[in-house]
Amino acid sequence: MAGRAPKPPTVAERNAKAPGREIKKRKNLTYAEKLEIIKKIDGGVKKRAVGVQFGINESTVRGIYAKREYIRNHIRMSNSEGALNVKRSRNQVLLKTEQLLGRYMDRMARRNESVDTKDIMDTALDIYGRVARKLGVQQPPLFLASKGWLDKFIRRQKVTSKVLSGEAASANTDAARDYPEELRNIIEEGGYTPDQIFNMDETNFYWKTLPKRTFITERSVKVRGRKPIRQRFTLCFTTNATGTCRLKPTVIHRAVKPRAYKHQDMKKINVHWMTSKKGYMSGKLSQDWMKNHFIPSVKKFCREKNIR
């Protein structure tokens, strides 16, 4: 029976037998470096000299120069500085998709329309399929427009998030600073108990509104602000300091009787219904609320609790 042939030595074993041998690591060049190599050769520099300058073999330099059109096309299709830092060739369908997606975001910025993450992902999937069909790629690599891809796309394209609209609030800080002392004096002079100290606060309820932020590319340096489109109403909540008396919530709506309450008596629903042209609290509404809702409700509470 013939003996088996000896196994060839591994790379580690060969290097162990030659301790003085230097192990050369594989060097991955970015597309920016490859483009620079191409430009130097086009400028008349010898391939061997370019290889010495970049620390690579002359054969590698020749291979890069042979693919010069592919490399230039890759950078042109990516159309971003991030593409120059890529070391490995990427999916050409995806490159074209990202290029068109960037144009889509620029177009939306010019129209002053918002673009959120879901919109970017859905649009990318749609563009990817259309690009694959146009390029004649029957089975393109799987592309899911995942969160990981989105994060990298944002870094490559230098996409930023901008506020489309905002409201600057101003407040009288001096009055706010002095108010606690004034309130303390009023409570002490009137001899009010915590059951008799009430607080009313209002908040806006937006049941239909556009996003406040949008994604824009580096090329869209500026995006115009816009008047926010909002469907809203105001909610008012009132309670005393002990929490033993919570008044019926107040709704300030633009409609006297919305369609959903067509056959309802607005005085018998579980909120105190008020109306204004824009759905905001006004001085006139505040006086009406105080006279017709707050004072009667608090008087009833004080009678039930025997508070004088």
N, C-alpha and C positions, 0 to 999 in steps of 0.2 A: 504494500500500500504506500503510494507516494505521499510524502509529507506536504503539508500546506505551505504555500509561499509566505515568507515573512511579511508582516504588515509594514507598510511604509511609515517612516517616522513622521510624527506630527510637526506642525510649525514650531510649537513650544520646545519639542525635543531637538529640532535642528538648531534653534536659537541657543539652547542650553549647551550644545556642543561647540558653538562658536560665540563665546562670551564677549568677544571684542566687536561682534557684528552689531551695527546700529539698526534698530527696528524702525522703519519708516512708516509713519502713520498716514492714512489716507486723508487728503486735504479736500474739503468740499468748498468750492468757490460759489459766491453769490452771483446773481445775474449782473449786479453792478460791476463786479470784478471781471466777469466774462466779457462784458461790454467794453470795459477799459482795455482788455487784452486785444479785442478785435480792432479798437481804434488805434492802438499802438502799431499793430501789424499793418493796418491800412496806411499809417503814417510813415512806413518804411523801416521800422525796427525789426531786426531779425527774430525769428521764432525762438531760436535758442536763447537769445538775450532776454526775451520776454519770460521764458521759462525760468531762467535763473532769478530774475527779478521777483517773480511770484512764488518761487520755491516749488515748481512743478516740472515734470518731465517735458521734453520737447514734443513727444508724441501726444501728450495731453493738450498742449497748446495747438497742435495741428488739428486735433479732434474738435476743439472749441471753435477754431476758425472755420472748419468745414461746416459747422452748424450755425454760422453767423446769421443767416436769414431767419432761421427758426428762433434764435435768441432775440433778435430785434423784433420779430413779430410778437413774441411773448410779452415783451415790455410794452410794445405799442398797444396790444389788446388789453393789458392790465390797466394801463393809464393811471398808475399811482406810484408814489415813491416806495410804498411797502413792497411792491413787486420786485424792486431792485435788490431787496434783502433776502429774497427766496433763494434757496440753494438747489432745490430739486424741481424738475419740470412738473407742472401741474396740469390738471385736466383742461384741455383747450376749450371744451364746451363751457366749463365753469368760468374760465377766464373771460370769454365773451359774455356770459351771463352777468358777471360782476360789472363789466364795462357798461352794459345796457342798464343794469340796475342803478349804477351811479348816475347815468343820464336821466333816468326816471325820477330819482330823488332831486336832481337839479331842477327838473321841470316842475315838480310839485312845489319846490321852494319858490320858484318864480311866480307860481299861481297863489302862493301864500296859503297852501293847504298842508295839513299836518300829515306826518308819516310816523307810525308807531312800529314797534317790533313785529307785531303780527302782520302788518301790511307789508313790511320788508320781506318776511319769510314767504308769505303767500305769493307775492309778486315774483320773487326769485324762482320759486318752483314753476310758475307759469312761463317765465322767460326761458328757463333751462330746457323745458320740453320743446318750446318753439325753436330755440337755437339748435338743439339736437336734430330736429326734423329738417331745418334749413341747411345744416352742414352735411346731411345725409348719414348721420351716425345712427345705425339701427339699434344698437344696445349701448347707450352711454353709461359711464360709471354711475353707480347709485348715488343720488344726491337727495338728502332729506331736509335741507335748509334748517339744520339743527341749531340749538343755542350756541354750541361750540363754534360752528361755522360763522354765525352772526357776530360773535365776539371778535373773531379774527378778521372778518370783513370790515368791521368798524375800525379796527386798528390799522388795517392795510389802507383803507380809503380815508383815514383820518376824519371819520364821521363824528360830529358832535351833536349834543342835544341842546336845543334852544327853546326859550319860552316864547310862545306866540303872543300871549296877552298877559297882562298883569294889572293889578290895582294897587296903587301906592296909598297906604293908609297913614293918616296923620292923627295925632292925639295930643291933647293938652296935658303934658306930663306934669306941669306945676299943679294943676287942679287935681290930678290923680294922686299926687303925693300928699296934698293937704286934705283930701276927702276923708280918709279914715279917722282923723282927729275930729272933723266936723260931724261925722256920723256918730262918733262916740258921745259927743256933747248933746246931740239931739236925743239919743237913747236915754242918757242920764237925766236930762231935763224933763222928758216925757214919762219916765218911769216905765218904759216898755219892757215886757218880758220877751224871751226868745220866741215864744209862740206868736208874738205880735210883730215880729220883724220878718218882712217878706223880701224876696228877691225875684225879679223878673228878668229873664234873659231871652234874647231872640237869636235865631240861627236861620240860615238860608238852606232850603232843600232844593237841589238841582236835580230834577228828574229827567232832563234832556239837555246835554251840553257837549260841546266839542272839546277835544284834548287841549290842554294848555301848552304842551311841549311837542316838538317835532324833531326828527333827525335830519341833519343837512350834511352834505359833503364839504370837503375843504374848499372846493371851487365856489360853493355858494357862501360867500363870506358873510353876507348880510341877509336876514329875512325880516320882512316888514311885520310890525305888530298889526293886530286887527281888533275890531270890536267883537268881544266874545258873544256868540249866539247861545243864549241860555233860556231854557224854560224852567221857571223857578217859582217858589212861593216862600213866604216867611212863616216860621213856627215860633211861637212864644210859650215859654214854660215858666210857671210861677210856683214857688213853695216857700214855706216859712223856715226859720233857722233850725227848728227841731225836726222838720220833715213830717209833722203831724197833719199838715194841711197842704194838699197839693191841688191847686186849682185846675179846672178843665183847660187843656191846651188850647191856645188860640192860633188859628190859621188865617193868614192874610193872603188872599188869592186875588188874581186879576178878574176872575169870573164871579158874578153874583151867585150863579147856580150852574156849576159844570154839568155837562150832559149826563155824566154818571149819576148825578143826584136829581135827575129830571123829575122824578115822582116822590122826592123826599122833602120833608119839612126841615129847612136848614136850622131851625131853632131846636130841633129834637135830636140832631146828630151828636156824636160824642166829642165834638170840639166846638169852640166858640168861633163862628165863621165871620170874617170881616173881609172887605174888598177895598182895593185901591187900584189905580190905573196901572202901576208897575209892580204891584205885589210887595211894596215896601211899607214899613211902619212910618207914619207921619205924625206931626204934632196934633193934628185934628183927630186922627185915629187913636192916638195915645190918650187923649182926653175922653174920647168915647169909650175906650176900653176901661179906663179908670172908673168912669161913672156907671156904666151899664154892666160891667163884668166883675171887676176887682172888688169895689166897695160892697156890693150886695153879697158876694161870695164870702168875703172876710167877716162881714157882720153876722152872717148865718153861722159861720164857724165859731165866732166868739160867744154867741148866744148858746150854742150847743155845749161849749166847754166852760160856760159861766166865767168868761174872761171880760173884765171891765177896764 
